[in-house]
Amino acid sequence: MAAAPAPAKMITLKSSDEQAFVIEETVVLQSKTLEYIIADNESEDYVFPLPNITGSILAKVIEYCRKRAEVETSDADKQIWDAEFVNVGNNIQLLFDLIKASNSLKINGLAYLHITRWGR
């Protein structure tokens, strides 16, 4: 009988407005900034404050990272999803906040998507 897979390590991210998001480590590792912080953290208490990112923006960033972490989704399907994700209409503030968050967290794909959308 095969052993059951180990449960996913969960990480808590806390936004500037004190919203807590508990997400899988594989999702968090889409961020190079958080990857480095986790590697340097010897504690089992994985709660990371993100003082420059609001809960509503962090929720959108997590949505993007979850999609990127899906191994069963093809690259072509991810590109289609990306195009829909960056369609924020005329909400320039949302676009700016997402770019700022993606730069802060070093999520290069997300920053690139918004920059290319802005350039259209």
N, C-alpha and C positions, 0 to 999 in steps of 0.2 A: 504494500500500500504506500502510495506516494505521500510525503509529508505535506501538510497544508502550507501554503505560502505564508511567509512572515507578514504580520500586519504592517501597513505602511506607516512610516514615521510621520507624525503630524507636527506642523509648525504653526505657531500663532503669530499673526501680523496684527499690529495695533495701529490704527490710523490716527491722524492728528486730532480727530474729534472723538477719540476713545472707542471706536468700533473695533471689535476683535473679529478676525477672520482665521478660522482653523482650517488649514489646507495641507494637502499631502506634500511631502518633501520634494517629490518629483516635479510638482507644479512650481514650487518655490525656486527650484534650481534653474528655472528658465531665466532667472535674474542673476547676472554675474556678481553684482554687489552682494546679494543675499547668499550666494554660493560661497563667497569668501568669508562672510561673517559666520556662517554655519560651520565651515571648516575650522575656523579659529575658536569656536565655542565648544568648550569641553563639558559644559553643563548639559543636563537632560532637560532643562527648562528652556524650551525654545519659544520664547515670546520676544518678538523684535518690534520695537516702536519705530514707526515711520512718521516723524513729526512734520514732514512737508507734504504729506499726501492725505487728502480727505477720504472718508469712507466710501463715498460715491465713486471717486476716481479709482481707489484701490479695488473696489468690486469689479470695475471694468478691466483693470490691469489683470486681475486674477482670472477673469473670464478669458482673456487673450492667452494667458499662460496655460490655462487648462487645455485649451484647444491645441496649443503647440506641444503639450506633453502627451497628447493622444497618439499612441503608436499605431493604432488600427486605422487612422484616418490618412488617406493618401495626400501627398503634397499638392496634387491638383485640387482636391477638395478643400484643403487648407487655404489655397490661394483664392478660391471662390468665397470662402467664409471670410477671409481677410478683407476682400473688397467690400463686403456687406458691413463688416465691423467698423471700417474707417469712414463709412458714409454717415457723418454726423450732421448733415445738412449745413445750415448756417450757424451752428453753435460753435463759434470761434473759441469761446472760453473753454468748452469741453475739449476741443482739439488742443489748445494750448496746455491745459492741465494734463492731458494724456502724454503729450510730448515731454513735458517737464518731469512727470513721474517715470516715464520710460528712460529718460536720460539719467535720472537720479538712481534708478535701480539697474541701470545698464542692461536693458532689454532691447538690444539693437534692432531686432526685427520689428518691434512695435514702433520705435522711433522712426525707422525707415518708412514704414507704411504711412504714417501720418505726414511725414515730410513729402512723400510722393503725392499724397492726396492733396496737400496744400498747394503743390506746384501745378496742379491741373487747372 
